Amino acid sequence: MYKLLLCWRYLLTRFIAFASIISVMLGVATLIVVNSVMNGFRGEMEERLHGIMSDITIHGGSLDGFQDYQEKMAAIRRVAGDKIVGMTPTVMIPAMLSYKVGGEPLHQQINLVGIDIDTMKSVGDITKFLQHPDNRENPAFVLRQDGYDTYNHLNPKDSAYRPGMGVAGWDYRQKRFAFRDETEWGYDNESIPPVANPTTAAESSARADVPGFMEMMSAAPQYAGHNLTSMQEQQQFNPTRQTHTGAFVGIGLTIYSRRREVDPATNEEKLIERMRVIPGDDIVISFPQMGNPPTFGTANCTIVDIYESRMSDYDTKFVFIPIEKMQELRLMVDPVTKKRAVNQILIKAKPGVNLDDLRDTIQDMPEFPQIFYTVLTWRDQESTLLAAVSMETSLLNLLLFLIIAVAGFGILAIFYMIVLEKMRDIGVMKALGASGFGVMQIFLCYSLALGLAGAGFGTIIGLNIVWNINTIAQVLSYVMGHEVFDPSIYMFSQIPTRLETLMIVKVVGGTLAIAVLSGVLPAIRAARLHPVRALRFE
């Protein structure tokens, strides 16, 4: 009993013990907050990556791909059909995107992906990242009349405003190509008058004339004196009523400026993203065709929607077009058998299926010899990024744990001072019959009490910070005069957090272990003191 009484007395009467508790408390609270935020960011990133990518991807041996993909998909269904939700063939190749801005050509490297829009929905979440509501519900490679989102629909309150998307669609395309004056009819000019009764996307390639087209052409000075009816009849491709092959283009390939500007209508500052091209503009894509050696081909496409996953690697590189058109452009259709080739098969597994086991099952099939085919899970494909995030989290935890280690050294120094200060008291206790182990227990219980107090208060503070972190961020932003957490930069509407019970247990357990171990050496020294020498100590 005397051991607990002495521990409690030391804990309440010594100010230096309070300093140790503060050190442990801050270390525990910091570890809980940092781990929760890091887990939140990592979880959000993994969910987005998993949403963009299929569970399993089968890569062909080369860009030329393989023609028997339907037979291979049937074989997969026979072997693992009970574990699969959907499959889709795709073609993905490196390519070059080109378009003119103010009369000057601009080129960007891209990954060109040919997809079957109907089966793609069963494999990934690509459609939910499109900016037109109709394409999210019933995706199609057609140019919509209007109604494109001017804010990111997944996070409209915290995303940037895009004036160009407000004029995108058939109205914009008709006016732009009727007058062919990019400087006058720029997509950032929201005062462009509407075209009377413009055609819809479905009617654009079927109707012989466009209401309002002749009036616009007559008003254009460059067409004065020309026979407009004859010009329209002679023109094989009329961009005011037709589009090239539709394409979904990543948002990062279109934006050239991102800055805060004052909105004249509301007199409020908002983040504005200016875009070089928008739905309704034409682009040119250059790509390698099949053959040995490969030849070089080009294709005109029309941007029909913008793709924004808020993952930079995808938004700045990916362009999607119909797989049938891709196969024709790349000469991936056999002229005799009419069989089409693909170089990837994407697979969506059922919830709860072990992806590694499914990957190994497919890789072991005779239809997919490893020398020609590679079967990867989404984690395999992003292993470098995921490993980097995991390593960063581990190193950060190690560095932050040093805060608690410093507190442990403080406990060690405090206990040595207490042993020296209480030398005569220890001698009296031993002379009265206290054992060396009993004296040792006093100091070990004291160090455990310091650890429990610091870890307990630190856990309470850390949990409250995590639960209210977005409110705290708003208060700090107000006090500091600028955004502490800008959602438009970090791509999250709020600071993501994810509390894990195991993580809290590890932090608290590690803290208690450090605290107890810090008191071992002073406790051993106190236990070994000889009563006579202790009583003679000055």
C-alpha positions as CSV (number, residue, x, y, z in Angstrom):
1,M,0.0,0.0,0.0
2,Y,2.8,2.4,0.8
3,K,4.1,2.1,-2.8
4,L,0.8,3.5,-4.3
5,L,0.7,6.3,-1.7
6,L,4.2,7.4,-2.5
7,C,3.5,7.3,-6.2
8,W,0.4,9.4,-5.8
9,R,2.3,11.9,-3.5
10,Y,5.2,12.3,-6.0
11,L,2.7,12.7,-8.9
12,L,0.8,15.5,-7.2
13,T,3.6,17.4,-5.4
14,R,6.4,17.6,-8.0
15,F,6.1,20.3,-10.7
16,I,8.8,18.6,-12.8
17,A,6.4,15.5,-13.1
18,F,3.8,17.8,-14.6
19,A,6.3,18.9,-17.3
20,S,6.9,15.2,-18.2
21,I,3.1,14.7,-18.5
22,I,2.8,17.6,-20.9
23,S,5.6,16.3,-23.1
24,V,4.0,12.8,-23.3
25,M,0.6,14.4,-23.8
26,L,1.7,16.5,-26.8
27,G,3.5,13.6,-28.4
28,V,0.5,11.3,-28.2
29,A,-1.9,14.0,-29.4
30,T,0.4,14.8,-32.4
31,L,0.7,11.2,-33.3
32,I,-3.0,10.6,-33.3
33,V,-3.8,13.7,-35.3
34,V,-1.1,13.1,-37.9
35,N,-1.9,9.4,-38.3
36,S,-5.6,10.1,-38.7
37,V,-5.0,12.8,-41.4
38,M,-2.5,10.6,-43.2
39,N,-4.8,7.6,-43.1
40,G,-7.6,9.9,-44.4
41,F,-5.6,11.2,-47.3
42,R,-4.3,7.7,-48.1
43,G,-7.8,6.2,-47.9
44,E,-9.3,8.9,-50.2
45,M,-6.4,8.5,-52.7
46,E,-6.9,4.7,-52.8
47,E,-10.6,5.1,-53.3
48,R,-10.1,7.4,-56.2
49,L,-7.4,5.3,-57.8
50,H,-9.6,2.2,-57.3
51,G,-12.6,4.1,-58.8
52,I,-10.6,5.1,-61.9
53,M,-8.9,1.8,-62.5
54,S,-10.3,-1.7,-62.9
55,D,-9.6,-4.4,-60.3
56,I,-7.6,-6.5,-62.7
57,T,-5.9,-5.5,-65.9
58,I,-4.6,-7.9,-68.5
59,H,-2.0,-6.3,-70.7
60,G,-1.1,-7.7,-74.1
61,G,2.5,-8.3,-75.2
62,S,2.7,-5.2,-77.4
63,L,0.7,-2.2,-78.7
64,D,-0.6,-4.3,-81.6
65,G,-2.6,-6.3,-79.1
66,F,-4.4,-9.6,-79.7
67,Q,-7.4,-10.5,-81.8
68,D,-8.9,-13.4,-79.9
69,Y,-9.9,-11.3,-76.9
70,Q,-13.5,-12.5,-77.0
71,E,-12.4,-16.1,-76.7
72,K,-10.1,-15.1,-73.9
73,M,-12.9,-13.3,-72.1
74,A,-15.1,-16.3,-72.5
75,A,-12.4,-18.5,-71.0
76,I,-12.1,-16.2,-68.0
77,R,-15.8,-16.4,-67.4
78,R,-15.6,-20.2,-67.4
79,V,-12.8,-20.3,-64.9
80,A,-13.6,-17.3,-62.6
81,G,-17.1,-16.2,-63.7
82,D,-18.4,-16.4,-60.1
83,K,-15.9,-13.9,-58.9
84,I,-16.4,-11.3,-61.7
85,V,-18.9,-8.5,-62.1
86,G,-17.9,-7.3,-65.5
87,M,-15.2,-7.2,-68.2
88,T,-14.4,-4.8,-71.1
89,P,-11.8,-4.7,-73.8
90,T,-9.7,-1.6,-74.3
91,V,-6.9,-0.2,-76.4
92,M,-4.4,2.1,-74.8
93,I,-1.4,3.7,-76.6
94,P,0.8,6.7,-76.3
95,A,-0.2,9.6,-78.5
96,M,0.1,13.3,-79.2
97,L,-2.7,15.8,-78.7
98,S,-2.6,18.9,-80.9
99,Y,-4.9,22.0,-81.2
100,K,-4.5,25.6,-82.2
101,V,-4.7,28.5,-79.7
102,G,-4.8,31.9,-81.3
103,G,-3.6,30.4,-84.5
104,E,-0.6,28.8,-82.9
105,P,-0.3,25.0,-82.6
106,L,0.1,23.4,-79.1
107,H,1.1,19.8,-78.6
108,Q,0.8,17.6,-75.5
109,Q,1.7,14.0,-74.8
110,I,-1.2,11.8,-73.8
111,N,-2.4,8.3,-73.3
112,L,-5.1,7.6,-75.9
113,V,-7.7,5.0,-74.7
114,G,-10.3,3.4,-76.8
115,I,-13.2,2.2,-74.7
116,D,-16.6,0.4,-75.1
117,I,-18.7,2.9,-73.3
118,D,-21.5,0.4,-72.5
119,T,-19.3,-2.3,-70.9
120,M,-16.9,0.3,-69.4
121,K,-19.6,1.3,-66.9
122,S,-19.5,-2.2,-65.4
123,V,-15.8,-2.0,-64.8
124,G,-14.9,1.5,-63.6
125,D,-16.3,4.8,-62.4
126,I,-15.2,6.8,-65.5
127,T,-18.6,8.1,-66.3
128,K,-19.1,9.8,-62.9
129,F,-16.1,12.0,-63.6
130,L,-17.7,13.6,-66.8
131,Q,-19.0,17.1,-66.6
132,H,-22.3,16.8,-68.4
133,P,-25.2,15.3,-66.3
134,D,-26.5,13.4,-69.3
135,N,-23.2,11.7,-69.9
136,R,-23.1,10.6,-66.3
137,E,-26.5,9.0,-66.6
138,N,-26.3,7.8,-70.2
139,P,-22.8,8.3,-71.5
140,A,-22.2,8.7,-75.2
141,F,-19.5,10.2,-77.5
142,V,-21.8,13.0,-78.7
143,L,-21.7,16.7,-78.2
144,R,-24.5,17.9,-76.0
145,Q,-26.5,21.0,-76.6
146,D,-25.4,22.8,-73.5
147,G,-25.6,22.4,-69.7
148,Y,-22.0,21.4,-68.9
149,D,-21.0,22.0,-65.3
150,T,-19.2,25.2,-64.6
151,Y,-18.1,23.8,-61.2
152,N,-16.9,20.3,-60.5
153,H,-20.1,18.4,-59.7
154,L,-18.5,16.2,-57.1
155,N,-17.5,19.2,-55.1
156,P,-19.2,22.3,-56.4
157,K,-18.8,24.5,-53.3
158,D,-15.0,24.2,-53.1
159,S,-14.0,23.8,-56.8
160,A,-12.9,26.5,-59.2
161,Y,-15.3,28.3,-61.6
162,R,-14.9,27.6,-65.3
163,P,-16.5,30.3,-67.5
164,G,-15.7,28.4,-70.6
165,M,-17.9,25.4,-69.7
166,G,-20.8,27.8,-69.4
167,V,-20.8,28.4,-73.2
168,A,-19.7,24.9,-74.2
169,G,-21.8,22.7,-76.5
170,W,-23.5,23.0,-79.9
171,D,-24.2,26.7,-79.6
172,Y,-20.6,27.4,-79.1
173,R,-19.5,25.1,-82.0
174,Q,-21.9,26.7,-84.5
175,K,-20.8,30.2,-83.7
176,R,-17.2,29.4,-83.7
177,F,-17.0,27.6,-87.0
178,A,-19.5,29.9,-88.7
179,F,-17.4,32.9,-88.1
180,R,-14.0,31.1,-87.7
181,D,-12.6,34.0,-85.6
182,E,-11.1,32.6,-82.4
183,T,-10.2,36.0,-81.1
184,E,-13.7,37.4,-81.4
185,W,-15.6,34.2,-80.4
186,G,-13.4,33.0,-77.6
187,Y,-15.0,30.6,-75.1
188,D,-14.2,32.9,-72.2
189,N,-16.6,35.5,-73.7
190,E,-19.9,34.8,-72.0
191,S,-21.7,37.6,-73.9
192,I,-21.9,35.7,-77.2
193,P,-25.5,35.9,-78.4
194,P,-27.3,32.5,-78.6
195,V,-28.0,30.9,-82.0
196,A,-31.7,30.7,-82.8
197,N,-33.0,27.1,-82.6
198,P,-29.7,25.3,-82.8
199,T,-29.7,21.6,-83.7
200,T,-29.4,18.9,-81.1
201,A,-26.4,16.5,-81.0
202,A,-28.5,13.6,-82.3
203,E,-29.8,15.7,-85.3
204,S,-26.4,17.3,-86.1
205,S,-25.2,14.7,-88.6
206,A,-28.6,14.0,-90.2
207,R,-30.1,17.4,-91.0
208,A,-29.3,19.1,-94.3
209,D,-29.4,22.6,-92.8
210,V,-29.1,24.3,-89.4
211,P,-31.7,27.0,-88.4
212,G,-29.8,30.2,-88.0
213,F,-26.7,29.0,-89.9
214,M,-27.4,31.0,-93.1
215,E,-28.1,34.2,-91.1
216,M,-24.8,33.9,-89.3
217,M,-22.9,33.2,-92.5
218,S,-24.5,36.2,-94.2
219,A,-23.5,38.4,-91.2
220,A,-19.9,37.3,-91.4
221,P,-17.9,39.8,-93.5
222,Q,-15.5,37.2,-94.9
223,Y,-18.4,35.5,-96.7
224,A,-19.8,38.7,-98.3
225,G,-20.5,38.2,-102.0
226,H,-20.3,34.4,-101.9
227,N,-23.0,32.0,-102.9
228,L,-23.6,30.6,-99.4
229,T,-26.0,27.9,-100.6
230,S,-23.4,26.5,-103.0
231,M,-20.7,26.7,-100.4
232,Q,-22.7,24.7,-97.9
233,E,-23.6,22.1,-100.5
234,Q,-20.0,21.7,-101.7
235,Q,-18.6,21.3,-98.2
236,Q,-18.2,17.6,-97.3
237,F,-17.8,18.2,-93.6
238,N,-19.7,21.1,-92.1
239,P,-18.5,21.7,-88.5
240,T,-21.6,23.7,-87.7
241,R,-23.8,20.7,-88.0
242,Q,-21.3,17.8,-87.7
243,T,-18.6,16.6,-85.3
244,H,-15.6,14.5,-85.8
245,T,-15.1,11.4,-83.6
246,G,-16.2,12.3,-80.0
247,A,-13.5,12.4,-77.3
248,F,-13.5,12.7,-73.5
249,V,-10.4,14.9,-72.6
250,G,-8.8,15.2,-69.2
251,I,-9.4,18.6,-67.5
252,G,-5.6,19.1,-67.0
253,L,-5.1,19.1,-70.8
254,T,-7.4,22.1,-71.2
255,I,-6.6,24.5,-68.4
256,Y,-4.0,27.2,-69.0
257,S,-4.7,29.6,-66.1
258,R,-5.8,29.2,-62.5
259,R,-6.0,32.3,-60.3
260,R,-8.3,34.2,-58.0
261,E,-10.3,37.0,-59.7
262,V,-13.1,39.3,-58.6
263,D,-16.5,38.4,-60.0
264,P,-18.1,41.7,-61.3
265,A,-21.6,40.4,-60.7
266,T,-21.1,39.6,-57.0
267,N,-18.0,41.6,-56.3
268,E,-16.6,38.5,-54.6
269,E,-13.2,36.9,-55.2
270,K,-13.4,33.4,-56.6
271,L,-10.9,30.9,-58.1
272,I,-11.2,31.0,-61.9
273,E,-9.9,28.3,-64.3
274,R,-9.4,29.5,-67.9
275,M,-9.5,26.8,-70.5
276,R,-7.8,26.6,-73.9
277,V,-10.4,24.2,-75.4
278,I,-13.9,23.2,-74.3
279,P,-16.6,20.8,-75.5
280,G,-17.3,21.8,-79.1
281,D,-13.7,22.4,-80.1
282,D,-11.8,20.1,-82.5
283,I,-8.4,18.5,-81.8
284,V,-5.9,16.4,-83.7
285,I,-4.5,13.2,-82.3
286,S,-1.4,11.6,-83.7
287,F,-0.6,8.0,-82.8
288,P,1.4,4.9,-83.9
289,Q,-0.4,2.5,-86.1
290,M,0.0,-1.3,-86.4
291,G,2.7,-2.6,-88.6
292,N,6.4,-3.5,-88.7
293,P,7.9,-0.9,-88.6
294,P,4.9,1.0,-87.2
295,T,3.5,3.9,-89.2
296,F,2.2,7.2,-88.0
297,G,-1.4,8.2,-88.2
298,T,-3.6,11.2,-87.3
299,A,-7.2,11.7,-86.5
300,N,-9.5,14.7,-86.1
301,C,-11.7,14.5,-83.0
302,T,-14.2,16.7,-81.3
303,I,-14.2,17.3,-77.6
304,V,-17.6,16.2,-76.4
305,D,-17.0,16.2,-72.6
306,I,-14.3,16.9,-70.0
307,Y,-13.0,14.1,-67.7
308,E,-12.0,15.2,-64.1
309,S,-11.1,12.5,-61.6
310,R,-9.0,14.9,-59.5
311,M,-6.0,12.6,-59.9
312,S,-3.3,14.6,-61.7
313,D,-1.7,11.7,-63.4
314,Y,-5.0,10.8,-65.1
315,D,-6.5,14.3,-65.7
316,T,-3.4,15.5,-67.5
317,K,-2.7,12.5,-69.7
318,F,-5.9,10.6,-70.6
319,V,-8.1,11.0,-73.7
320,F,-10.9,8.6,-74.4
321,I,-12.5,7.8,-77.8
322,P,-14.8,4.9,-79.0
323,I,-12.9,1.6,-79.2
324,E,-14.4,0.9,-82.7
325,K,-13.0,4.1,-84.1
326,M,-9.7,3.5,-82.4
327,Q,-9.4,0.0,-83.9
328,E,-10.1,1.4,-87.4
329,L,-7.7,4.3,-87.1
330,R,-4.9,2.0,-85.9
331,L,-5.5,-0.6,-88.5
332,M,-6.4,-3.1,-85.8
333,V,-9.2,-4.7,-87.9
334,D,-8.1,-7.7,-90.0
335,P,-9.1,-7.0,-93.7
336,V,-9.9,-10.7,-94.3
337,T,-11.5,-12.0,-91.1
338,K,-12.7,-8.6,-89.9
339,K,-11.5,-9.5,-86.4
340,R,-10.6,-6.6,-84.2
341,A,-7.7,-6.5,-81.8
342,V,-7.3,-5.0,-78.3
343,N,-4.3,-4.7,-76.1
344,Q,-6.0,-4.7,-72.7
345,I,-8.9,-6.5,-70.9
346,L,-10.2,-4.8,-67.8
347,I,-12.0,-6.8,-65.1
348,K,-14.2,-5.8,-62.2
349,A,-14.3,-8.3,-59.3
350,K,-17.2,-8.9,-56.9
351,P,-16.9,-7.3,-53.4
352,G,-14.9,-9.4,-51.0
353,V,-12.9,-11.3,-53.7
354,N,-9.2,-11.6,-53.0
355,L,-7.7,-9.8,-56.0
356,D,-4.3,-11.4,-55.7
357,D,-5.9,-14.8,-55.9
358,L,-8.0,-13.8,-58.9
359,R,-4.9,-12.4,-60.6
360,D,-2.9,-15.6,-60.0
361,T,-5.8,-17.7,-61.3
362,I,-6.0,-15.8,-64.5
363,Q,-2.2,-15.7,-65.0
364,D,-2.1,-19.5,-64.6
365,M,-4.6,-20.0,-67.4
366,P,-3.0,-21.4,-70.7
367,E,-4.7,-18.6,-72.6
368,F,-2.4,-16.1,-70.9
369,P,1.3,-17.2,-71.1
370,Q,3.4,-14.9,-69.0
371,I,5.9,-14.3,-71.7
372,F,3.2,-12.5,-73.7
373,Y,0.6,-11.3,-71.1
374,T,0.9,-9.5,-67.8
375,V,-2.0,-9.7,-65.3
376,L,-1.9,-6.9,-62.6
377,T,-4.2,-5.7,-59.9
378,W,-4.8,-2.0,-59.4
379,R,-2.5,-2.1,-56.4
380,D,0.2,-3.7,-58.6
381,Q,-0.1,-0.9,-61.2
382,E,0.2,1.8,-58.5
383,S,2.6,0.0,-56.3
384,T,5.3,2.8,-56.5
385,L,2.8,5.5,-55.4
386,L,1.3,3.4,-52.7
387,A,4.7,2.3,-51.4
388,A,5.9,5.9,-51.4
389,V,2.9,7.0,-49.3
390,S,3.4,4.1,-46.9
391,M,7.1,4.9,-46.5
392,E,6.3,8.5,-45.9
393,T,3.7,7.6,-43.2
394,S,6.2,5.2,-41.5
395,L,9.0,7.8,-41.5
396,L,6.7,10.5,-40.2
397,N,5.6,8.2,-37.4
398,L,9.2,7.4,-36.5
399,L,10.1,11.1,-36.3
400,L,7.1,12.0,-34.3
401,F,7.7,9.1,-31.9
402,L,11.0,10.9,-31.1
403,I,8.9,13.5,-29.3
404,I,7.7,10.8,-26.9
405,A,11.3,9.5,-26.7
406,V,12.5,12.9,-25.6
407,A,9.8,12.9,-22.9
408,G,11.1,9.5,-21.9
409,F,14.7,10.8,-21.5
410,G,13.1,13.6,-19.4
411,I,11.5,11.0,-17.1
412,L,14.9,9.2,-16.9
413,A,16.6,12.4,-15.8
414,I,13.8,13.3,-13.3
415,F,14.0,9.9,-11.7
416,Y,17.8,10.0,-11.2
417,M,17.3,13.4,-9.5
418,I,14.6,11.9,-7.3
419,V,16.8,9.0,-6.3
420,L,19.6,11.3,-5.3
421,E,17.2,13.7,-3.5
422,K,15.4,10.9,-1.6
423,M,18.5,8.9,-0.8
424,R,18.0,9.2,3.0
425,D,14.3,8.4,2.6
426,I,15.1,5.2,0.7
427,G,17.6,4.2,3.4
428,V,15.0,4.7,6.1
429,M,12.5,2.6,4.2
430,K,15.0,-0.2,3.7
431,A,16.0,0.0,7.4
432,L,12.3,-0.4,8.4
433,G,12.1,-3.5,6.3
434,A,11.3,-2.4,2.7
435,S,12.7,-4.8,0.2
436,G,14.8,-3.7,-2.8
437,F,12.0,-5.0,-5.2
438,G,9.5,-2.9,-3.2
439,V,11.6,0.2,-3.6
440,M,12.0,-0.6,-7.4
441,Q,8.2,-0.9,-7.7
442,I,7.7,2.6,-6.3
443,F,9.7,4.2,-9.2
444,L,8.2,1.8,-11.9
445,C,4.7,2.6,-10.7
446,Y,5.6,6.3,-10.8
447,S,6.9,6.2,-14.3
448,L,3.7,4.2,-15.4
449,A,1.5,6.8,-13.7
450,L,3.3,9.6,-15.7
451,G,2.8,7.6,-18.9
452,L,-0.9,6.9,-18.2
453,A,-1.6,10.5,-17.4
454,G,0.2,11.8,-20.4
455,A,-1.2,9.2,-22.8
456,G,-4.8,9.6,-21.4
457,F,-4.9,13.4,-21.8
458,G,-3.0,13.2,-25.1
459,T,-5.6,10.7,-26.5
460,I,-8.5,12.9,-25.4
461,I,-6.9,16.0,-27.0
462,G,-5.9,14.2,-30.2
463,L,-9.4,12.7,-30.7
464,N,-11.1,16.1,-30.2
465,I,-8.7,17.7,-32.7
466,V,-9.5,15.0,-35.3
467,W,-13.2,15.3,-34.7
468,N,-13.2,19.1,-35.1
469,I,-10.2,19.5,-37.5
470,N,-12.1,21.3,-40.2
471,T,-13.6,23.8,-37.7
472,I,-10.1,24.4,-36.4
473,A,-8.8,24.9,-39.9
474,Q,-11.5,27.5,-40.6
475,V,-10.6,29.4,-37.4
476,L,-6.9,29.3,-38.3
477,S,-7.7,30.6,-41.8
478,Y,-9.6,33.5,-40.3
479,V,-6.8,34.4,-37.8
480,M,-4.0,34.0,-40.4
481,G,-5.9,35.7,-43.2
482,H,-5.4,33.0,-45.8
483,E,-6.6,29.5,-46.5
484,V,-4.9,26.9,-44.3
485,F,-6.5,24.1,-46.3
486,D,-7.5,25.1,-49.8
487,P,-9.9,22.4,-51.1
488,S,-9.2,23.5,-54.8
489,I,-5.5,22.6,-54.4
490,Y,-5.8,19.5,-52.3
491,M,-8.8,18.2,-54.3
492,F,-10.8,17.5,-51.1
493,S,-13.8,19.4,-49.9
494,Q,-12.7,18.9,-46.3
495,I,-9.6,17.6,-44.5
496,P,-10.1,13.8,-44.7
497,T,-9.5,11.9,-41.4
498,R,-9.7,8.3,-40.6
499,L,-9.4,7.0,-37.0
500,E,-8.3,3.5,-36.5
501,T,-8.6,1.7,-33.1
502,L,-5.4,-0.3,-33.7
503,M,-3.4,2.9,-34.4
504,I,-4.6,4.4,-31.1
505,V,-3.8,1.3,-29.2
506,K,-0.3,1.2,-30.7
507,V,0.4,4.8,-29.9
508,V,-0.8,4.5,-26.3
509,G,1.0,1.2,-25.8
510,G,4.2,2.5,-27.2
511,T,4.0,5.6,-25.0
512,L,3.5,3.5,-21.8
513,A,6.4,1.2,-22.8
514,I,8.7,4.2,-23.2
515,A,7.6,5.7,-19.9
516,V,8.1,2.5,-18.0
517,L,11.5,1.7,-19.6
518,S,12.6,5.2,-18.7
519,G,12.2,4.5,-15.1
520,V,13.9,1.1,-15.0
521,L,17.5,2.3,-14.6
522,P,16.8,4.7,-11.7
523,A,14.5,2.1,-10.1
524,I,17.3,-0.5,-10.2
525,R,19.8,2.0,-8.7
526,A,17.4,2.8,-5.9
527,A,16.7,-0.9,-5.2
528,R,20.5,-1.6,-4.9
529,L,21.2,1.1,-2.4
530,H,22.6,-0.1,0.9
531,P,20.6,1.2,3.9
532,V,23.7,2.4,5.9
533,R,25.3,4.1,2.9
534,A,21.9,5.7,2.0
535,L,21.5,7.0,5.6
536,R,25.0,8.5,5.5
537,F,24.5,10.2,2.2
538,E,24.8,14.0,2.4
